[in-house]
């Protein structure tokens, strides 16, 4: 009887909870962290408003870069 209760508990609680929390571990840091690291490495300027009022996460002497997670 105890084994049956443990099996049911695992199926009803542990597995769904694991599947729910698994996607949150894909990126351990927020987007801003990766943006800052990338921009510092390239020697660019972070969070720039461009002349046409659009924004770029990082602007270097030759590129405007947008940092974003692939799956949203």
C-alpha positions in Angstrom: 0.0 0.0 0.0 2.8 2.4 0.9 4.5 1.7 -2.5 1.3 2.5 -4.3 0.9 5.8 -2.5 4.5 6.8 -3.3 4.0 5.9 -7.0 0.8 7.9 -7.2 2.5 10.9 -5.4 5.4 10.8 -7.9 3.0 10.6 -10.9 0.7 13.3 -9.7 3.0 15.8 -8.0 6.7 15.3 -8.7 6.6 14.7 -12.5 4.3 17.6 -13.3 6.2 19.9 -11.0 9.5 18.9 -12.7 8.1 19.4 -16.1 6.7 22.8 -15.1 10.0 24.0 -13.6 12.4 22.6 -16.2 12.0 25.4 -18.7 12.9 28.0 -16.1 16.4 26.5 -15.7 17.3 27.0 -19.4 18.7 30.5 -18.8 20.1 31.0 -15.3 20.5 34.8 -15.8 18.2 37.4 -17.1 18.6 38.9 -20.6 20.2 42.0 -19.2 23.1 39.9 -17.8 24.0 38.4 -21.2 23.5 41.8 -22.9 26.0 43.5 -20.5 28.6 40.7 -20.8 28.4 40.7 -24.6 28.6 44.5 -24.8 31.6 44.7 -22.4 33.4 42.1 -24.4 33.0 44.0 -27.6 33.7 47.4 -26.1 30.3 48.7 -27.1 27.7 51.0 -25.5 24.7 49.4 -23.9 21.0 50.4 -24.1 21.3 53.0 -26.9 18.4 55.0 -28.3 19.1 55.4 -32.0 18.3 58.5 -34.1 15.1 57.0 -35.4 14.0 56.4 -31.7 14.5 52.6 -31.8 16.7 51.0 -29.2 19.7 48.7 -29.5 21.0 46.5 -26.7 24.6 47.2 -27.7 26.2 49.5 -30.3 29.7 49.1 -31.4 31.6 51.2 -34.0 30.3 48.9 -36.7 27.2 47.1 -35.4 23.9 47.5 -33.5 23.2 44.3 -31.6 19.9 43.1 -30.1 20.2 40.4 -27.4 17.2 38.2 -27.0 16.4 34.7 -25.9 15.5 32.4 -28.8 12.3 31.0 -27.3 9.7 33.4 -25.9 
